[in-house]
């Protein structure tokens, strides 16, 4: 095994990090994220043609009229605030706070999962050349970073070679 040059490996790692970051930026720049559009919430009084009828038309038309939720997480997410409130109450009231932390963390995790499930992600159209460039940058940058970190083991190999009586690589 040849002698490693830490300075060259450091610059190789930096170059790999730059290439990887550029590729990841270009790739994620093509992804569009949105949430549920206005018309897909829970609504009553909407006709198949898209117009408003009944009480919804009398209360303001398409923007906020009708019954139901225009946007939001839908039914059931308000119920997650109950264990969250109980958990916060337990954190302030009891000395043994395990149940309080459990309720708070479980409620926050369930809310985060619910919010992430309402996101819509789509990849914008791009050319094959741009897509290949993105993946080449990500792959080459990752390869350079991994190669610069390989075979560094805090001197364990050198100690093992000295224990076996092998000469050092100099």
Secondary structure, 3 states (H helix, E strand, C coil): CCCCCHHHHHHHHHHHHHHHHHHHHHHHHCEEEECCCHHHCCEECECCCCCECCHHHHCCCCCCCCEECCCCCCCCCCCHHHHHHHHHHHHHHCCCCHHHHHHHHHHHHHHHHHHHHCCEEEECCCCHHHHHHHHHHHHHHHHHHHHHHCCCCCCHHHHHHHHHCCCCCC
